[in-house]
Amino acid sequence: MSVRLLSTSPLVGESLQALGNSFPELLVASFRSPEWNAALISAEALVVMLSETITDSDLQSAPNLKVIGTYSVGVNHLPVSECAAKGITIVNTPEVLTDATADLALALLLAVTRRIAEGDALVRSGTWNGWGPEQLLGTSLTGKFCGILGSGPIGKGFAKRVWASGMKPLFWDRESRGGTVDFGAGSAPRLPLLEMLQQSIVLSLHCPLTEATRGLLDRNALLRLPKGAVIINTARGGILDEAAVIDLLETNQLGGVGLDVYANEPHLNPKWASAPRTVLLPHLGSATVETRTAMSSLLCNGIAKAFGASE
């Protein structure tokens, strides 16, 4: 069979099947399975997940390829410059997952600072003896500064949420623009990275993983945070030096960490399993039925548009 549309997942909703009916033939096959490898040579469009890295070698094996669609906002797993050179269109899913991801970041922040996971584990253990005045004391957020690494839609959405909780948002001035960021419910200053870190009792990551941001938050940067600061990451794992974070948790320099993304996921640093004061999620940022369905629709409509334009 000559496969025109090759996807590693059926996606949520009916959009992919509808696209397959419009541009037959559709094959859904696991990434790098024998079926996927065999179909690559005839594929005109690929659909991949954020954890599935497409290489220049893959492009060489797919001489008919016109479109790559990724079921994500980020495109750091795709050979962007090589695709541009070959005239291959990249389609992603921006903006439709803004609220879901900002909600999850807030959920992680509350879970860490109010020790939700520890409380749940205590009740389930059968050893809880009732209320106590010093039991699982958490940290208040009201009146404290929250540094936000990224002023795109998700960063602004998160700022709106922490502002409603009484925090004072600060944004990283990535482009040295100065001024303020309007996040809808108010505005917050842009600050140089180190100045922002020094004030941020909470630091939340909402920027893409690029060569400029990879390893941005190394040990030296993390030590600029106030003692007891909390870090939330729903962006990409490679931005954060995870080994340094674990060490700073173990030495009580950091107050807690909430992660939804990791370097080299799903192959996690084994030290995360025993790291103190952490809440660890399996990359759930966009995981609502409504959001994943909207992502499928946006992705498939974009592929159809690009596919049609190339014919």
C-alpha positions as a Python dict, from the first residue, in 0.01 Angstrom:
ca = {
    (1, 'M'): (0, 0, 0),
    (2, 'S'): (123, 348, -81),
    (3, 'V'): (74, 544, 242),
    (4, 'R'): (12, 916, 208),
    (5, 'L'): (-65, 997, 572),
    (6, 'L'): (138, 824, 844),
    (7, 'S'): (53, 883, 1211),
    (8, 'T'): (201, 736, 1527),
    (9, 'S'): (-131, 773, 1714),
    (10, 'P'): (-505, 778, 1634),
    (11, 'L'): (-535, 1111, 1828),
    (12, 'V'): (-835, 1219, 2035),
    (13, 'G'): (-1162, 1272, 1846),
    (14, 'E'): (-1249, 1205, 1482),
    (15, 'S'): (-1029, 1458, 1304),
    (16, 'L'): (-749, 1224, 1198),
    (17, 'Q'): (-986, 967, 1052),
    (18, 'A'): (-1167, 1241, 861),
    (19, 'L'): (-835, 1364, 726),
    (20, 'G'): (-745, 1009, 627),
    (21, 'N'): (-1070, 977, 437),
    (22, 'S'): (-988, 1295, 246),
    (23, 'F'): (-627, 1205, 175),
    (24, 'P'): (-607, 825, 162),
    (25, 'E'): (-422, 615, 245),
    (26, 'L'): (-395, 661, 625),
    (27, 'L'): (-177, 430, 835),
    (28, 'V'): (-151, 450, 1215),
    (29, 'A'): (165, 273, 1330),
    (30, 'S'): (387, 302, 1636),
    (31, 'F'): (686, 529, 1599),
    (32, 'R'): (984, 343, 1448),
    (33, 'S'): (793, 15, 1431),
    (34, 'P'): (859, -200, 1122),
    (35, 'E'): (529, -77, 975),
    (36, 'W'): (619, 287, 1034),
    (37, 'N'): (965, 244, 886),
    (38, 'A'): (827, 69, 578),
    (39, 'A'): (561, 336, 520),
    (40, 'L'): (802, 628, 557),
    (41, 'I'): (928, 599, 201),
    (42, 'S'): (585, 671, 50),
    (43, 'A'): (447, 905, 318),
    (44, 'E'): (352, 1256, 212),
    (45, 'A'): (245, 1367, 560),
    (46, 'L'): (358, 1258, 907),
    (47, 'V'): (182, 1303, 1239),
    (48, 'V'): (410, 1263, 1542),
    (49, 'M'): (397, 1321, 1916),
    (50, 'L'): (621, 1559, 2112),
    (51, 'S'): (837, 1273, 2241),
    (52, 'E'): (908, 1136, 1891),
    (53, 'T'): (1217, 1295, 1739),
    (54, 'I'): (1232, 1320, 1361),
    (55, 'T'): (1586, 1338, 1225),
    (56, 'D'): (1746, 1453, 903),
    (57, 'S'): (1800, 1085, 825),
    (58, 'D'): (1422, 1034, 842),
    (59, 'L'): (1377, 1315, 591),
    (60, 'Q'): (1625, 1144, 360),
    (61, 'S'): (1416, 825, 387),
    (62, 'A'): (1095, 1010, 300),
    (63, 'P'): (1145, 1160, -48),
    (64, 'N'): (771, 1232, -91),
    (65, 'L'): (727, 1411, 241),
    (66, 'K'): (543, 1745, 220),
    (67, 'V'): (407, 1801, 573),
    (68, 'I'): (498, 1710, 933),
    (69, 'G'): (230, 1766, 1193),
    (70, 'T'): (319, 1752, 1561),
    (71, 'Y'): (55, 1703, 1830),
    (72, 'S'): (212, 1975, 2043),
    (73, 'V'): (303, 2342, 2056),
    (74, 'G'): (677, 2276, 2075),
    (75, 'V'): (875, 2177, 1767),
    (76, 'N'): (1213, 2115, 1932),
    (77, 'H'): (1189, 1745, 1835),
    (78, 'L'): (1174, 1829, 1464),
    (79, 'P'): (1457, 1926, 1224),
    (80, 'V'): (1311, 2269, 1156),
    (81, 'S'): (1590, 2414, 942),
    (82, 'E'): (1622, 2097, 734),
    (83, 'C'): (1246, 2094, 675),
    (84, 'A'): (1258, 2456, 560),
    (85, 'A'): (1541, 2376, 320),
    (86, 'K'): (1341, 2088, 169),
    (87, 'G'): (1014, 2283, 150),
    (88, 'I'): (845, 2061, 412),
    (89, 'T'): (571, 2240, 606),
    (90, 'I'): (557, 2198, 985),
    (91, 'V'): (215, 2219, 1151),
    (92, 'N'): (175, 2240, 1531),
    (93, 'T'): (-103, 2320, 1779),
    (94, 'P'): (-51, 2663, 1941),
    (95, 'E'): (-292, 2849, 2170),
    (96, 'V'): (-566, 2584, 2205),
    (97, 'L'): (-387, 2432, 2506),
    (98, 'T'): (-320, 2763, 2684),
    (99, 'D'): (-584, 2734, 2956),
    (100, 'A'): (-532, 2363, 3023),
    (101, 'T'): (-157, 2405, 3069),
    (102, 'A'): (-187, 2720, 3280),
    (103, 'D'): (-444, 2541, 3498),
    (104, 'L'): (-209, 2248, 3548),
    (105, 'A'): (81, 2477, 3640),
    (106, 'L'): (-137, 2637, 3907),
    (107, 'A'): (-246, 2293, 4027),
    (108, 'L'): (120, 2191, 4064),
    (109, 'L'): (199, 2511, 4252),
    (110, 'L'): (-85, 2456, 4499),
    (111, 'A'): (-2, 2087, 4533),
    (112, 'V'): (360, 2166, 4623),
    (113, 'T'): (301, 2462, 4852),
    (114, 'R'): (6, 2301, 5037),
    (115, 'R'): (166, 1953, 5043),
    (116, 'I'): (-132, 1789, 4873),
    (117, 'A'): (46, 1469, 4767),
    (118, 'E'): (185, 1415, 5118),
    (119, 'G'): (-157, 1469, 5271),
    (120, 'D'): (-321, 1226, 5032),
    (121, 'A'): (-53, 965, 5106),
    (122, 'L'): (-97, 1011, 5482),
    (123, 'V'): (-473, 955, 5467),
    (124, 'R'): (-437, 650, 5240),
    (125, 'S'): (-169, 500, 5466),
    (126, 'G'): (-415, 437, 5747),
    (127, 'T'): (-181, 600, 5998),
    (128, 'W'): (-347, 944, 6018),
    (129, 'N'): (-443, 1020, 6378),
    (130, 'G'): (-643, 1335, 6314),
    (131, 'W'): (-587, 1709, 6293),
    (132, 'G'): (-277, 1860, 6448),
    (133, 'P'): (-161, 2224, 6472),
    (134, 'E'): (174, 2159, 6301),
    (135, 'Q'): (68, 1882, 6066),
    (136, 'L'): (196, 1924, 5707),
    (137, 'L'): (235, 2300, 5730),
    (138, 'G'): (255, 2456, 5385),
    (139, 'T'): (350, 2793, 5241),
    (140, 'S'): (123, 3090, 5172),
    (141, 'L'): (139, 3257, 4829),
    (142, 'T'): (-35, 3587, 4897),
    (143, 'G'): (186, 3894, 4853),
    (144, 'K'): (486, 3703, 4719),
    (145, 'F'): (662, 3745, 4384),
    (146, 'C'): (617, 3487, 4111),
    (147, 'G'): (877, 3484, 3834),
    (148, 'I'): (745, 3368, 3498),
    (149, 'L'): (989, 3245, 3237),
    (150, 'G'): (801, 3322, 2916),
    (151, 'S'): (543, 3586, 2825),
    (152, 'G'): (351, 3395, 2560),
    (153, 'P'): (-14, 3291, 2598),
    (154, 'I'): (55, 3021, 2861),
    (155, 'G'): (285, 3244, 3065),
    (156, 'K'): (24, 3521, 3060),
    (157, 'G'): (-250, 3272, 3149),
    (158, 'F'): (-49, 3153, 3447),
    (159, 'A'): (17, 3512, 3553),
    (160, 'K'): (-357, 3577, 3555),
    (161, 'R'): (-411, 3276, 3779),
    (162, 'V'): (-139, 3353, 4034),
    (163, 'W'): (-243, 3719, 4037),
    (164, 'A'): (-591, 3602, 4138),
    (165, 'S'): (-430, 3408, 4425),
    (166, 'G'): (-268, 3727, 4553),
    (167, 'M'): (80, 3685, 4408),
    (168, 'K'): (280, 3952, 4223),
    (169, 'P'): (387, 3832, 3877),
    (170, 'L'): (726, 3917, 3725),
    (171, 'F'): (830, 3832, 3369),
    (172, 'W'): (1170, 3748, 3226),
    (173, 'D'): (1283, 4023, 2990),
    (174, 'R'): (1418, 3778, 2733),
    (175, 'E'): (1459, 4034, 2455),
    (176, 'S'): (1573, 4326, 2675),
    (177, 'R'): (1258, 4521, 2585),
    (178, 'G'): (1188, 4662, 2928),
    (179, 'G'): (844, 4788, 3019),
    (180, 'T'): (560, 4565, 3131),
    (181, 'V'): (357, 4266, 3014),
    (182, 'D'): (-21, 4298, 2998),
    (183, 'F'): (-156, 3960, 3110),
    (184, 'G'): (-525, 4051, 3091),
    (185, 'A'): (-606, 4104, 3457),
    (186, 'G'): (-323, 4349, 3506),
    (187, 'S'): (37, 4414, 3405),
    (188, 'A'): (373, 4305, 3542),
    (189, 'P'): (730, 4424, 3485),
    (190, 'R'): (983, 4263, 3255),
    (191, 'L'): (1312, 4208, 3437),
    (192, 'P'): (1655, 4070, 3344),
    (193, 'L'): (1678, 3702, 3434),
    (194, 'L'): (1903, 3730, 3740),
    (195, 'E'): (1709, 4024, 3883),
    (196, 'M'): (1383, 3834, 3838),
    (197, 'L'): (1524, 3521, 4001),
    (198, 'Q'): (1643, 3711, 4307),
    (199, 'Q'): (1286, 3819, 4386),
    (200, 'S'): (1093, 3506, 4290),
    (201, 'I'): (973, 3284, 4572),
    (202, 'V'): (794, 3095, 4293),
    (203, 'L'): (949, 3037, 3951),
    (204, 'S'): (731, 2892, 3674),
    (205, 'L'): (865, 2791, 3332),
    (206, 'H'): (661, 2872, 3020),
    (207, 'C'): (914, 2924, 2742),
    (208, 'P'): (1008, 2696, 2450),
    (209, 'L'): (1316, 2476, 2451),
    (210, 'T'): (1565, 2631, 2210),
    (211, 'E'): (1942, 2649, 2191),
    (212, 'A'): (1917, 2976, 2384),
    (213, 'T'): (1706, 2828, 2666),
    (214, 'R'): (1859, 2481, 2690),
    (215, 'G'): (2028, 2460, 3031),
    (216, 'L'): (1933, 2821, 3103),
    (217, 'L'): (1852, 2747, 3466),
    (218, 'D'): (2182, 2596, 3577),
    (219, 'R'): (2309, 2573, 3933),
    (220, 'N'): (2442, 2931, 3937),
    (221, 'A'): (2108, 3068, 3816),
    (222, 'L'): (1909, 2856, 4061),
    (223, 'L'): (2119, 2980, 4352),
    (224, 'R'): (1991, 3331, 4277),
    (225, 'L'): (1646, 3225, 4394),
    (226, 'P'): (1551, 3302, 4755),
    (227, 'K'): (1604, 3015, 4997),
    (228, 'G'): (1290, 2805, 5004),
    (229, 'A'): (1175, 2900, 4655),
    (230, 'V'): (943, 2671, 4459),
    (231, 'I'): (995, 2579, 4093),
    (232, 'I'): (715, 2472, 3857),
    (233, 'N'): (791, 2335, 3510),
    (234, 'T'): (521, 2266, 3252),
    (235, 'A'): (738, 2379, 2958),
    (236, 'R'): (1027, 2148, 2864),
    (237, 'G'): (1270, 1953, 3078),
    (238, 'G'): (1590, 2060, 2908),
    (239, 'I'): (1557, 2420, 3030),
    (240, 'L'): (1624, 2315, 3388),
    (241, 'D'): (1940, 2153, 3529),
    (242, 'E'): (1760, 1868, 3701),
    (243, 'A'): (2067, 1732, 3882),
    (244, 'A'): (2122, 2074, 4039),
    (245, 'V'): (1754, 2099, 4134),
    (246, 'I'): (1762, 1762, 4309),
    (247, 'D'): (2077, 1860, 4497),
    (248, 'L'): (1924, 2191, 4605),
    (249, 'L'): (1612, 2012, 4727),
    (250, 'E'): (1821, 1769, 4930),
    (251, 'T'): (2013, 2056, 5091),
    (252, 'N'): (1690, 2249, 5162),
    (253, 'Q'): (1790, 2543, 4941),
    (254, 'L'): (1472, 2489, 4739),
    (255, 'G'): (1136, 2461, 4911),
    (256, 'G'): (974, 2236, 4654),
    (257, 'V'): (938, 2145, 4289),
    (258, 'G'): (639, 2054, 4071),
    (259, 'L'): (719, 1897, 3736),
    (260, 'D'): (511, 1789, 3440),
    (261, 'V'): (807, 1763, 3200),
    (262, 'Y'): (1155, 1617, 3224),
    (263, 'A'): (1484, 1593, 3041),
    (264, 'N'): (1494, 1275, 2830),
    (265, 'E'): (1136, 1182, 2919),
    (266, 'P'): (1005, 923, 2972),
    (267, 'H'): (1352, 812, 3091),
    (268, 'L'): (1371, 1005, 3417),
    (269, 'N'): (1666, 1068, 3641),
    (270, 'P'): (1614, 789, 3901),
    (271, 'K'): (1684, 1036, 4183),
    (272, 'W'): (1347, 1201, 4121),
    (273, 'A'): (1176, 902, 4281),
    (274, 'S'): (1322, 988, 4623),
    (275, 'A'): (1364, 1365, 4588),
    (276, 'P'): (1193, 1547, 4878),
    (277, 'R'): (907, 1799, 4846),
    (278, 'T'): (824, 1714, 4487),
    (279, 'V'): (505, 1658, 4289),
    (280, 'L'): (574, 1469, 3966),
    (281, 'L'): (320, 1435, 3684),
    (282, 'P'): (343, 1238, 3354),
    (283, 'H'): (323, 1531, 3108),
    (284, 'L'): (-45, 1614, 3156),
    (285, 'G'): (-36, 1982, 3057),
    (286, 'S'): (-290, 1959, 2775),
    (287, 'A'): (-466, 1647, 2903),
    (288, 'T'): (-831, 1742, 2897),
    (289, 'V'): (-1079, 1590, 2654),
    (290, 'E'): (-1170, 1934, 2523),
    (291, 'T'): (-812, 2045, 2471),
    (292, 'R'): (-683, 1726, 2309),
    (293, 'T'): (-986, 1721, 2076),
    (294, 'A'): (-923, 2083, 1980),
    (295, 'M'): (-556, 2003, 1921),
    (296, 'S'): (-652, 1718, 1687),
    (297, 'S'): (-885, 1944, 1491),
    (298, 'L'): (-630, 2225, 1463),
    (299, 'L'): (-353, 1987, 1361),
    (300, 'C'): (-554, 1801, 1099),
    (301, 'N'): (-701, 2118, 952),
    (302, 'G'): (-349, 2258, 925),
    (303, 'I'): (-222, 1945, 755),
    (304, 'A'): (-516, 1944, 513),
    (305, 'K'): (-448, 2306, 423),
    (306, 'A'): (-76, 2245, 374),
    (307, 'F'): (-140, 1916, 194),
    (308, 'G'): (-390, 2079, -41),
    (309, 'A'): (-159, 2370, -114),
    (310, 'S'): (120, 2131, -209),
    (311, 'E'): (-89, 1938, -462),
}
